[in-house]
Every structure is written in structure tokens, then in C-alpha cells.
Amino acid sequence: MRRARGAFCYHSRLGQQAGSKAVTRTRIKVCGITRPEDATAAAAAGVDAIGLVFHPASPRAVTPAQAAAVARAAGPLVTVVALFVDAPEALVLEVLAAVPVGLIQFHGNESPADCARFERPFLKALRMAPGLAVEDAAAAYGAAGGILLDSYRPGVPGGTGETFDWGRAPAALRSRLVLAGGLTPENVGDAIARVRPAAVDVSGGVEAAPGVKDAERIAAFVAAVGDADSGRRGIETSATTGKRQSGSNQ
């Protein structure tokens, strides 16, 4: 059973904080949805969240009215994430009044105070520019429900379709990390195995065209995430069994 709106990314954190060593399911967000039918397809595939872009320069931008229709199509148990890039306060408030937003994603140069002022759960995106001290940058946003790592291209806030060096993702952030940037059904399993994030975020990797999602690729992405999680569980189970057998022989 999926969670109520606004719960995206938090279940994995709670499991980690409680000291559980069990492999938790990697949460899935499909971003840049512009059509109600794509929201329906995403929900049917079993995603945890959909992202709605309110950045006018993006080919995936939607108006508050369009976003409200998309959110309705997603149903009541999929978290709606509203993405802003250094947006005016008036736009954020307009969206919050019109759309059932469970989580805000700040994808620009917003300060910690900018992110906290709306008193809503939020994600803060960090673009993986060369030389970025990721843990230090994330520490400034301690109130964030999650830190999203995205690829860096000068002058482009996101949606590049490019990956970054996953080795730069700090292990210390895993319990609150959302991995983005160039993910596809073909590479997400490798990304999860290497980074072990709390969640993954896909946009262009499941599209037929910018802003037009492909239902089959969404389903393939969800399946690939499930396979990666199953593989991790199998590895950890084998390791645990091996330790027990070794201990019994001593």
C-alpha cells in the first residue's frame, strides 16, 4: 500500500534512523509530467511521486490549472511534488493554493530560509558542479526532507538528460538522498547498486518527447528499480547467512 501525499522519501529515513539493517524499497519519482494520462500511467505502474515543473523556461512547464488536472489524475496516494527554480513567492503561493502539493522541490539557488518559509516539506536540489562539497552543501539544508543530486550544466537548472559521476554521492547522505540526472530503465539498476539512494528521480529517461511520457518506459523503469532492490536483498541475505554459518562453525 502506498503512502498518503507528502510522505515521499520519509519512510526510508525512518527505517535508517531506527537502526534497521533491512533493505528498504527505493522510492520512485517521475518528474516533468504535463498530461493527466501520463500521471495515470505513472500511478498504475506504482510510482511514489510525480513532479510538476513550474519553471517557465522548461519544455515540461505547466500552469497551476494544468497541474491541478494532472494531480487529480494521479489519484489520492501518489505524492505531488511541485518544482520551482528561484520562483517568485507569489507563484509558489498560487500553486500551493491551486494544487494538492505534498512536497516542494527547490531546484535553483534558494537559501535555506527561502525553502523553509512556506512551511511545507521540501527537497533541495544540488547540481553536481565540479568542486562542489556535497556534504557541506547538504548540511546547510538540514530541514530538507531529502537532498536531490542532479547533473550540472552551466546555465541549465536541470532536465539535461545527462548523468554525473555517481561516485561523488556521499554514503553519509544515503538515507535522505534522491538520485537524479540522466536515469533510464537501462541504467537505474546500476545507479541503485552503486549509490543506494533513498529514492530515484526520472524525467527524460521515460519520455517519447519532452513532457510526453511513455507508459511502457515508466513501467520498465519501475520494474528495473524493483529488480535492483531484489538483488540488494539477495546479496545482504547471502552475506548474513554466510556470517551465521561461519559463526556456527567456530
Secondary structure, 3 states (H helix, E strand, C coil): CCCCCCCCCHHHHHHHHCCCCCCCCCEEEECCCCCHHHHHHHHHHCCCEEEEECCCCCCCECCHHHHHHHHHHHCCCCEEEEEECCCCHHHHHHHHHHCCCCEEEECCCCCHHHHHCCCCCEEEEEECCCCCCHHHHHHCCCCCCEEEEECCECCECCCCCCCCCHHHCCHHHHHHEEECCCCCCCCHHHHHHHHCCCEEEECHHHEEECCEECHHHHHHHHHHHHHHHHHHHHHHHHHHHHHHHHHHCC
